[in-house]
Amino acid sequence: MSRPFPPRNSSPASFIRVNGKIRAREVRVIGVDGKQLGVVQLNDALNLARTHGVDLVEISPNAVPPVCRLVDFGKFRYEQAKKDKESKKHQHASTVKEVQLSARIDPHDLGIKTAHAIDFLCEDMKVKVGLKFRGRENAHTEVGFEVINKFIASVAPYGHPDFQPKLVGKAINLMISPLPRNKRAKNPNHIDEESEEQNEQGENAQNHHEAKPAHHDSKPHQASHAPKPKVPVNEQPQSGGLNTPFANL
């Protein structure tokens, strides 16, 4: 019994019809060398594929008649996967991060929100800014616009607003897109981290140098080779050709 829907984990290559799964009676065939062989019957195309030892792969099912190619199906899947991978390299994922503000936001909190937005923009993400008015704040929307304009000025070196901030209902909405990398300023948060790492490395190197003991020669100091002064010895008279200690007595 055939399934009405394809499985969820199926790859795009599973939807490609190959050999006996092709339903058209006539197909336009592209040979192994890339040249067109014209429109032939499906059975004749299958016989050509068997003769060359390859598969008959339907590459354009919506054409009339469908276009098929004589190629090894494994090689065809590899080429398709390689093309898809190359095309994805040139595509930028449009990831959107959201930042919520308020009309009475504290300056410190506004700085933290701005730092987060700068991190997102430096990672090629869009930032959606929202500012909601509550209660009596709806009577003073100009305060909210001042906060939004201050926020835009803070992130100006990293991104630009797609449109001017506008009031929709009880909130101000804004979308900020990142600037190109060659026109964008460097992320100050990463610069601070790099400087801290360099300072830590310098301190560790200095501490290691100070903790290293001075090199001392393990050999004991050798006595100087200067000759010792000779103690003069009084010449003693010889008595009978013999030296006796009692001769001077």
C-alpha positions in Angstrom: 0.0 0.0 0.0 1.5 3.3 -1.1 1.7 6.2 1.3 -0.2 9.3 0.4 2.5 11.6 1.7 6.3 11.2 1.7 8.1 10.5 5.0 9.3 13.5 6.9 12.9 12.4 7.0 13.1 11.8 3.3 15.9 13.6 1.3 15.2 15.7 -1.8 16.9 13.0 -3.9 14.1 10.5 -3.0 11.6 12.6 -5.1 13.7 12.1 -8.3 12.3 9.5 -10.6 14.9 7.0 -11.8 14.6 4.2 -14.5 11.3 2.3 -14.0 9.7 5.0 -11.8 9.5 7.4 -14.7 5.8 7.7 -15.8 6.1 9.6 -19.1 5.7 7.7 -22.4 8.2 9.9 -24.2 11.2 11.7 -22.8 13.9 14.0 -24.0 17.2 12.3 -23.4 20.6 13.9 -22.6 23.5 11.6 -23.3 26.4 10.6 -21.2 28.6 13.3 -22.9 26.0 16.0 -22.3 24.6 16.1 -25.8 20.9 16.0 -26.5 19.7 12.8 -28.2 16.2 14.1 -28.9 12.8 12.8 -27.9 12.5 9.0 -27.7 10.2 6.4 -26.3 10.7 5.6 -22.6 11.6 1.9 -23.4 14.3 3.1 -25.9 15.7 5.5 -23.3 15.9 2.7 -20.7 17.7 0.4 -23.3 20.2 3.2 -23.9 20.8 3.5 -20.2 21.4 -0.3 -19.9 23.7 -0.2 -22.9 25.9 2.5 -21.3 25.7 0.9 -17.8 24.1 4.0 -16.2 20.7 5.1 -15.0 18.0 7.1 -16.6 17.4 10.1 -14.2 14.5 12.5 -14.7 16.0 15.9 -14.1 13.1 18.1 -15.3 9.7 16.5 -14.6 7.6 19.5 -15.4 8.9 19.9 -19.0 6.9 18.6 -21.9 8.1 16.0 -22.6 10.2 15.4 -19.3 13.9 15.7 -19.6 16.0 12.7 -18.6 19.7 12.3 -18.4 21.9 9.2 -18.8 24.1 9.3 -15.7 25.1 7.2 -12.7 22.5 8.1 -10.0 25.1 8.0 -7.2 27.2 10.5 -9.1 24.2 12.6 -9.8 23.2 12.8 -6.1 26.8 13.8 -5.2 26.8 16.6 -7.8 23.4 17.9 -6.6 24.5 17.9 -2.9 27.7 19.8 -3.9 25.7 22.4 -5.8 23.3 22.8 -2.9 26.2 23.3 -0.5 27.8 25.9 -2.7 24.5 27.8 -3.0 24.0 27.8 0.8 27.4 29.5 1.3 26.2 32.6 -0.6 22.9 32.8 1.4 22.7 34.7 4.6 20.3 33.4 7.2 17.8 36.2 8.1 17.8 35.7 11.8 15.8 38.3 13.7 16.5 39.1 17.4 14.0 41.2 19.4 14.9 43.9 22.0 12.1 45.4 24.2 12.4 48.9 25.6 10.2 51.1 27.7 9.5 54.9 27.9 10.9 55.0 31.5 13.9 52.7 31.0 16.9 53.3 33.2 20.0 54.5 31.4 22.0 51.5 32.7 19.3 49.1 31.3 19.3 51.0 28.0 23.1 50.5 27.8 22.7 46.8 28.3 20.0 46.6 25.7 22.2 48.6 23.3 25.2 46.2 23.9 23.0 43.2 23.2 21.8 44.8 19.9 25.4 45.6 18.9 26.3 41.9 19.5 23.4 40.8 17.3 24.2 43.2 14.5 27.9 42.3 14.5 26.8 38.7 14.0 24.8 39.7 10.8 21.4 39.4 12.6 18.5 41.8 12.3 17.2 43.5 15.4 13.5 44.2 16.0 13.0 47.0 18.5 9.7 47.4 20.3 8.7 50.0 22.9 5.3 49.6 24.6 3.4 52.4 26.4 1.5 51.6 29.6 -1.1 53.6 31.3 -0.4 57.4 31.4 2.6 56.9 29.1 0.2 56.9 26.1 -0.3 60.6 26.7 3.5 61.3 26.3 4.6 59.3 23.3 7.3 61.8 22.5 9.3 60.4 25.5 9.2 57.0 23.8 10.4 58.5 20.5 13.3 60.1 22.3 14.4 56.7 23.7 14.1 55.1 20.3 16.1 57.9 18.6 18.8 57.6 21.3 18.9 53.9 20.7 19.3 54.4 16.9 22.1 56.9 17.5 24.0 54.3 19.7 23.8 51.5 17.2 24.4 53.7 14.1 28.0 52.5 13.5 26.7 48.9 13.3 23.3 49.0 11.7 20.7 51.2 10.0 16.9 51.3 10.5 14.9 49.8 7.6 12.2 52.5 8.1 11.5 55.4 10.4 10.1 54.4 13.8 6.3 54.6 13.8 3.6 54.3 16.4 1.3 51.3 15.9 -1.4 51.1 18.5 0.3 51.4 21.9 3.8 50.5 20.7 6.6 51.9 18.6 8.1 49.3 16.2 11.5 49.5 14.4 13.6 47.1 12.4 17.4 47.6 12.3 19.6 45.8 9.7 23.3 45.2 10.0 25.7 47.3 7.9 28.1 45.6 5.5 31.2 44.2 7.2 33.6 46.6 5.4 31.5 49.6 6.7 30.7 48.3 10.1 32.6 49.3 13.2 34.3 46.6 15.3 32.4 45.1 18.2 33.6 47.0 21.3 32.7 44.1 23.6 35.1 41.8 21.7 37.8 44.4 21.8 37.5 44.7 25.6 37.7 40.9 25.9 40.8 40.7 23.7 42.5 43.5 25.8 41.7 41.7 29.0 43.1 38.4 27.7 46.3 40.2 26.6 46.6 41.8 30.0 46.1 38.5 31.8 48.7 36.9 29.6 51.2 39.7 30.3 50.6 39.4 34.1 51.0 35.6 34.0 54.2 35.9 32.1 55.5 38.5 34.6 54.6 36.4 37.6 56.3 33.4 36.0 59.4 35.4 35.4 59.5 36.7 39.0 58.8 33.3 40.5 61.7 31.7 38.6 64.6 31.2 41.0 68.0 32.7 40.1 70.4 30.3 38.6 73.1 29.3 41.1 76.1 27.1 40.4 75.6 23.9 42.2 79.3 23.3 42.4 81.0 24.6 45.5 83.4 27.4 45.1 86.8 25.9 44.4 89.7 27.2 46.3 91.9 29.7 44.5 95.0 28.3 42.9 97.2 31.0 44.3 100.2 29.4 46.0 100.1 29.4 49.7 102.9 31.4 51.4 105.7 29.2 52.5 106.6 29.4 56.2 110.3 30.0 56.4 112.1 27.3 58.3 115.2 28.1 60.2 118.1 26.2 59.0 119.2 23.9 61.7 122.9 23.1 62.2 123.8 19.6 61.5 125.5 17.6 64.1 127.1 14.5 62.9 125.2 14.7 59.7 121.9 14.2 61.5 119.1 16.6 62.2 117.9 16.3 65.8 115.3 18.4 67.5 117.6 18.8 70.5 120.4 20.4 68.6 119.5 23.9 69.7 119.3 23.1 73.3 
